[in-house]
């Protein structure tokens, strides 16, 4: 026989399902602070994965300006990791990475593009496209994290997040300029 508590739980799940709501995991974020910390873990993983992926992109690129942009962003990404570690320290948490499925998908797509294109301008155009998808993800993530940090009054972390957000935007603009002024025309 079903207890009243079990019946309420079943009814709540049924209502949530019918409304299109996803039931939360047991360890789901309950407060903005929890979401902030989870998001920091995701982007920390993402930046560390990017450090491994950028040398492969650099090796496969042929355009000198693109290679220089990738190298510059590789060096910036190392700083981004350090800033995230400072964020964790400023909120009294140990720096911890949690696999970021979004970044993994973007990096897998970038790898596929390199495998499915001939070396030269077409591959360079693909590398730019894949890189900009990564940049846009990072821009969205750092923008959200900065907004959370502002509300949570995490000033030290906010400053680090805003510095990284600015660099991500500059990298995206540089990639657009490189693609528009040379690579896409050569790939035509």
C-alpha positions as CSV (number, residue, x, y, z in Angstrom):
1,X,0.0,0.0,0.0
2,X,1.3,3.4,-1.0
3,X,2.0,5.9,1.8
4,X,0.8,9.5,1.7
5,X,4.5,10.7,1.4
6,X,5.2,8.3,-1.5
7,X,2.0,9.3,-3.3
8,X,2.9,13.0,-3.0
9,X,6.4,12.4,-4.3
10,X,5.0,10.4,-7.3
11,X,2.4,13.1,-7.9
12,X,5.0,15.8,-7.9
13,X,7.2,13.9,-10.4
14,X,4.2,13.3,-12.6
15,X,3.2,17.0,-12.5
16,X,6.8,18.1,-13.2
17,X,7.0,15.6,-16.1
18,X,3.8,16.9,-17.7
19,X,4.9,20.5,-17.3
20,X,8.1,19.6,-19.1
21,X,10.2,20.2,-16.0
22,X,13.3,18.2,-15.3
23,X,13.5,16.7,-11.9
24,X,16.6,17.8,-9.9
25,X,19.4,15.5,-8.9
26,X,19.9,14.9,-5.2
27,X,23.0,17.1,-5.2
28,X,21.4,19.9,-7.3
29,X,22.3,23.5,-6.6
30,X,19.8,25.1,-4.2
31,X,21.3,28.6,-4.0
32,X,23.1,30.9,-6.4
33,X,26.3,30.3,-4.5
34,X,26.0,26.5,-5.3
35,X,25.4,27.3,-9.0
36,X,28.4,29.7,-9.0
37,X,30.7,27.1,-7.5
38,X,29.5,24.4,-9.9
39,X,30.0,26.7,-12.9
40,X,33.5,27.6,-11.7
41,X,34.3,23.9,-11.6
42,X,33.0,23.5,-15.2
43,X,35.0,26.4,-16.6
44,X,38.1,25.3,-14.7
45,X,37.9,21.9,-16.4
46,X,37.2,23.6,-19.7
47,X,40.2,25.9,-19.5
48,X,42.5,23.0,-18.6
49,X,41.2,21.0,-21.5
50,X,41.7,24.0,-23.8
51,X,45.4,24.1,-22.7
52,X,45.7,20.5,-24.1
53,X,43.8,21.3,-27.3
54,X,45.4,24.6,-28.4
55,X,48.8,23.1,-29.3
56,X,47.1,20.7,-31.7
57,X,45.2,23.5,-33.3
58,X,48.5,25.5,-33.6
59,X,50.2,22.5,-35.2
60,X,47.4,22.1,-37.8
61,X,47.1,25.8,-38.7
62,X,49.0,27.2,-41.6
63,X,48.2,30.9,-41.6
64,X,50.8,32.9,-39.7
65,X,48.4,35.3,-38.1
66,X,46.1,32.4,-37.0
67,X,49.1,30.5,-35.5
68,X,50.1,33.7,-33.6
69,X,46.6,34.2,-32.3
70,X,46.4,30.6,-31.1
71,X,49.8,30.9,-29.4
72,X,48.7,34.2,-27.7
73,X,45.5,32.6,-26.5
74,X,47.4,29.5,-25.2
75,X,49.4,31.8,-23.0
76,X,46.3,33.7,-21.9
77,X,44.5,30.5,-21.1
78,X,47.3,29.5,-18.6
79,X,46.6,32.8,-16.9
80,X,42.8,32.1,-17.0
81,X,43.5,28.9,-15.1
82,X,45.5,30.8,-12.4
83,X,42.7,33.4,-12.1
84,X,40.2,30.6,-11.6
85,X,42.4,29.1,-8.9
86,X,42.5,32.6,-7.3
87,X,38.7,32.7,-7.4
88,X,38.4,29.3,-5.7
89,X,40.8,30.5,-3.0
90,X,38.9,33.8,-2.5
91,X,35.7,31.9,-1.8
92,X,37.5,29.5,0.5
93,X,37.3,26.5,-1.8
94,X,39.9,24.1,-3.2
95,X,40.2,24.5,-7.0
96,X,38.4,21.5,-8.4
97,X,37.5,20.6,-12.0
98,X,34.3,19.0,-13.1
99,X,34.0,17.7,-16.6
100,X,32.3,20.3,-18.8
101,X,30.3,18.4,-21.4
102,X,29.8,21.6,-23.5
103,X,33.5,22.2,-23.9
104,X,34.2,18.5,-24.5
105,X,31.7,18.7,-27.4
106,X,33.2,21.8,-28.8
107,X,36.7,20.4,-28.6
108,X,35.6,17.1,-30.2
109,X,34.0,19.1,-33.0
110,X,37.2,21.1,-33.5
111,X,39.2,17.8,-33.8
112,X,36.7,16.5,-36.4
113,X,37.1,19.6,-38.4
114,X,40.8,19.2,-38.5
115,X,40.5,15.5,-39.5
116,X,37.9,16.3,-42.2
117,X,39.7,19.1,-44.0
118,X,42.9,19.2,-46.0
119,X,45.8,21.2,-44.6
120,X,45.7,24.9,-45.7
121,X,43.2,27.6,-45.9
122,X,40.1,25.4,-45.6
123,X,41.4,23.8,-42.5
124,X,42.4,27.2,-41.2
125,X,38.8,28.5,-41.8
126,X,37.5,25.5,-39.8
127,X,40.0,26.1,-37.0
128,X,38.8,29.7,-36.8
129,X,35.2,28.5,-36.7
130,X,35.8,25.9,-34.0
131,X,37.9,28.4,-32.0
132,X,35.1,31.0,-32.1
133,X,32.6,28.5,-30.9
134,X,34.8,27.9,-27.9
135,X,35.3,31.7,-27.4
136,X,31.5,32.2,-27.5
137,X,31.0,29.5,-24.9
138,X,33.6,31.0,-22.7
139,X,32.2,34.5,-23.1
140,X,28.8,33.3,-22.1
141,X,30.2,31.4,-19.1
142,X,32.4,34.2,-17.8
143,X,29.6,36.7,-18.3
144,X,27.3,34.6,-16.2
145,X,29.9,33.9,-13.6
146,X,30.7,37.6,-13.3
147,X,27.0,38.4,-12.8
148,X,26.8,35.8,-10.1
149,X,30.0,37.0,-8.4
150,X,28.6,40.6,-8.4
151,X,25.4,39.5,-6.7
152,X,27.3,37.3,-4.2
153,X,29.6,40.2,-3.5
154,X,32.7,38.2,-4.4
155,X,34.7,41.2,-5.5
156,X,38.2,39.5,-5.9
157,X,36.7,36.8,-8.0
158,X,34.6,39.3,-9.9
159,X,37.7,41.2,-10.9
160,X,39.4,38.1,-12.2
161,X,36.3,36.9,-14.1
162,X,35.9,40.3,-15.8
163,X,39.6,40.4,-16.8
164,X,39.3,37.0,-18.4
165,X,36.0,37.9,-20.0
166,X,37.7,40.9,-21.6
167,X,40.5,38.8,-23.0
168,X,38.0,36.2,-24.4
169,X,36.1,39.0,-26.2
170,X,39.4,40.4,-27.7
171,X,40.4,36.9,-28.9
172,X,37.0,36.4,-30.6
173,X,37.4,39.8,-32.3
174,X,40.9,39.0,-33.5
175,X,39.7,35.6,-34.9
176,X,37.0,37.4,-36.8
177,X,39.5,39.9,-38.2
178,X,41.9,37.1,-39.3
179,X,39.1,35.2,-41.0
180,X,37.6,38.2,-42.7
181,X,40.9,39.7,-44.0
182,X,42.6,36.6,-45.2
183,X,41.6,33.0,-44.4
184,X,38.0,32.9,-45.7
185,X,39.0,34.4,-49.1
186,X,41.9,32.0,-49.5
187,X,39.6,29.1,-48.6
188,X,37.0,30.1,-51.2
